[in-house]
Amino acid sequence: MPDLARRRYSAIVLHFPESGWRPAELWERVQRLAPGTPIFVHDPCASLSDAVRLARLGVAQVLSTDEEAVALIDQAREERSTRDLVNLADHAGREDWERLLLGESHEMRQVCHIIRMVGGRRSTVLVTGETGTGKELAARSLHLAGSRRRGPFVAVNCSALPDNLLEAELFGHVKGAFTGAIQNRAGRFEEAQNGTVFLDEIGDLALNLQAKLLRVLQEREVQRLGSSETIRLDVRVVAATNCDLAQRIEQGRFREDLYYRLNVVPLRMPPLRVRRGDIPELASHFVQKICRAEDIACKTLASEAVELLCRHSWPGNVRQLENAVEMAVALSGDRQLLGPADFPLPETARGPLPINGDGPVVSLPDQGMDYERTLAVIERSILEQALQKTGGNKKAAADMLGLKRTTLSAKVRSLVAMEALN
């Protein structure tokens, strides 16, 4: 095997069988030595099941012909050149913020691209995504990506305080403004002057506070409770929510004008289940981080453990993955190698699509069926049989089914992507 750690490659193509290595072990070693490099598998005999399994591990694509390999390597080379130019122009900022956002998946590259474009501006950003996807890390990255990184980053959880206390927390108060206000106090917006204020869980903000926040965003000024003095603000606002604000607007629970004021630049944090290729890097990072914090010798992940983590659906996203790794490290004792048994994960992901060896026979049971899933079963069966009959030749398989080769390739990629997410 070439020394992958010493050189940078545009793409890596693995060909099986590779004597002395199991596919999962070989992939894990290559991915660890060359993180972020697209990895393709060249295997003319690979079935759809093989493609699904490899996609769950993070393999970019399974190639059946030399022509596909050449085309995708050329594309990867161009993408590498483009990334190198961007990284060269922005090298000074990498140490400041990109290290907070791990992962080289397409979804995370899009997130980094948006942060790179707007980090140095004052535009308000609305970060959305499921719980545990890293919305606050994205907000901190936005803060560090521009000139405001020298100023304060002030985070406020809008659901953590009662409304009456939250108003004083955000805008400040003067002595005597209310019972218990024994001295003047600056609010979080003032504390964030020349920096960034991060409003987490913005969807839980009460309607009366939404109106006051809207004025602050429009006028770029604030008044402390009990004071008529206006304080000008030079603050970047980043808000985050895991709820559907459009739905809350329909329910009358969120102001539409505030939504548009916040959603100047939308930034969606992807759930972990759609960026499974980042799981090995994230898990390894958490192992090292936790071992350093505990001041113990760094542990390693067995290839079987990595494969297990990549198969899991992670409803709690990156935060759940970190908690699972922390538990595994804590309960593994003096063992240096973490195996599948150290990760007692609930079985939430569905297994492979059931295929009848004689071809799918569809009958509607009395209790009904999942229509879309049934169609996927049938389509997969037909595609798999065609590829088997033609020895993996996509052109011949497409001719057999009366499809264009590009159409068949697109259907195969769609099925692989769908099953990798399930």
Salt bridges, closest charged atoms under 4 A:
ASP3 OD2 - ARG6 NE 2.71
GLU25 OE2 - ARG22 NH2 3.64
GLU28 OE2 - ARG32 NH1 3.52
ASP50 OD1 - ARG53 NH2 3.69
ASP66 OD1 - HIS42 NE2 3.26
GLU68 OE2 - LYS394 NZ 3.10
GLU68 OE2 - ARG405 NH2 3.81
ASP74 OD1 - ARG77 NH1 2.90
ASP84 OD1 - ARG8 NH2 2.93
ASP90 OD2 - ARG116 NE 3.66
ASP96 OD2 - ARG149 NE 3.48
GLU98 OE1 - ARG94 NH1 2.77
GLU98 OE2 - ARG116 NH2 2.98
GLU130 OE2 - ARG273 NH2 2.53
GLU136 OE2 - ARG140 NH2 3.14
GLU167 OE2 - LYS212 NZ 2.20
GLU169 OE1 - ARG185 NH2 3.34
GLU169 OE2 - ARG188 NH2 2.81
GLU190 OE2 - ARG224 NE 2.80
GLU191 OE1 - ARG188 NE 3.65
ASP204 OD1 - ARG248 NH1 3.29
GLU221 OE2 - ARG215 NH2 3.83
GLU221 OE1 - ARG232 NH1 3.06
ASP234 OD1 - ARG122 NH1 3.96
ASP234 OD1 - ARG148 NH2 2.69
ASP257 OD2 - ARG255 NH2 2.78
ASP278 OD2 - ARG275 NE 2.88
GLU304 OE2 - ARG22 NH2 2.82
GLU307 OE2 - ARG311 NH1 3.89
GLU322 OE2 - LYS289 NZ 2.90
ASP342 OD1 - ARG335 NH2 2.66
GLU379 OE2 - LYS411 NZ 3.04
GLU384 OE2 - ARG380 NH2 3.74
ASP399 OD2 - LYS395 NZ 3.01
GLU419 OE2 - ARG380 NH1 2.89
